[in-house]
């Protein structure tokens, strides 16, 4: 599977805070970092949908991280931000446990789309 030496990137996993707007309504607030993790970024290369996405300026990735309680809470409502380059933002589309052993999480994400 994955070795620890391949986890070369550091990502912040963020979700929107729910805040009160002052009138008793709950609205989405700013992004809050809930998890910082070492990750392996695997760009997807082949397939017609992947090629079409790259033509429109979107690059799909698989983000592989170690599984933990906080990591298993990641949903498509979250985003990942590169800790070394904050302008690099990944929109999360799915998170799965590839071997059903809770050792690793594979997170499908796209870079280049609005979050």
Secondary structure in CASP SS format (residue, H / E / C, confidence):
PFRMAT SS
TARGET T0000
AUTHOR 0000-0000-0000
METHOD secondary structure of the structure
MODEL  1
X C 1.00
X C 1.00
X C 1.00
X H 1.00
X H 1.00
X H 1.00
X C 1.00
X C 1.00
X E 1.00
X E 1.00
X E 1.00
X E 1.00
X E 1.00
X E 1.00
X E 1.00
X E 1.00
X E 1.00
X E 1.00
X E 1.00
X E 1.00
X C 1.00
X C 1.00
X C 1.00
X C 1.00
X C 1.00
X E 1.00
X E 1.00
X E 1.00
X E 1.00
X E 1.00
X E 1.00
X E 1.00
X E 1.00
X E 1.00
X E 1.00
X E 1.00
X E 1.00
X E 1.00
X E 1.00
X E 1.00
X E 1.00
X E 1.00
X E 1.00
X C 1.00
X C 1.00
X C 1.00
X C 1.00
X H 1.00
X H 1.00
X H 1.00
X H 1.00
X H 1.00
X H 1.00
X H 1.00
X H 1.00
X C 1.00
X C 1.00
X C 1.00
X E 1.00
X E 1.00
X E 1.00
X E 1.00
X E 1.00
X E 1.00
X E 1.00
X E 1.00
X C 1.00
X C 1.00
X C 1.00
X C 1.00
X H 1.00
X H 1.00
X H 1.00
X C 1.00
X C 1.00
X C 1.00
X C 1.00
X C 1.00
X E 1.00
X E 1.00
X E 1.00
X E 1.00
X C 1.00
X C 1.00
X C 1.00
X C 1.00
X C 1.00
X C 1.00
X E 1.00
X E 1.00
X E 1.00
X E 1.00
X E 1.00
X E 1.00
X E 1.00
X E 1.00
X C 1.00
X C 1.00
X C 1.00
X C 1.00
X C 1.00
X C 1.00
X C 1.00
X E 1.00
X E 1.00
X E 1.00
X E 1.00
X E 1.00
X E 1.00
X E 1.00
X E 1.00
X C 1.00
X C 1.00
X C 1.00
X C 1.00
END
